[in-house]
């Protein structure tokens, strides 16, 4: 890794990358998402996406939400910490009925 991450952040990154690799391995080549398309669909630059995927940036809630929406990989499968943050945020920001 890059040396910029805490050990637990590296563990989350490795778990996310394993889940993503497994997803891609199960898809036909023609259906695999390129980094360019993935970045565009996430609303970030390829450089920013690459920084997350290589550990130059720690995974965060914003990335986790976009990544789950795009890939269908549940955040909890690689980062219970981020999944808890997302759940807590949703719980505290429910609209009044």
RAQUI-V915228 format. One record per pair of residues at least 24 apart in sequence whose C-alpha atoms are under 8 Angstrom apart, sorted by the first residue. I is the first residue (numbers start at 1). J is the second residue. D is the distance in whole Angstrom. If there is no record, write none. Layout:
I:J:D
I:J:D
This chain:
1:54:7
1:55:6
2:54:7
2:55:6
2:56:6
4:55:7
4:56:6
4:57:8
5:55:7
5:56:8
5:57:8
5:58:6
9:58:6
9:59:7
10:55:7
12:59:8
12:78:6
12:79:6
13:53:7
13:55:7
13:58:8
13:59:7
13:78:8
15:77:8
15:78:5
15:79:8
16:77:8
16:78:5
16:79:8
17:53:7
19:73:7
19:77:8
19:78:8
20:71:8
20:73:8
38:70:8
41:70:8
42:66:6
42:67:7
42:70:7
61:85:7
61:86:7
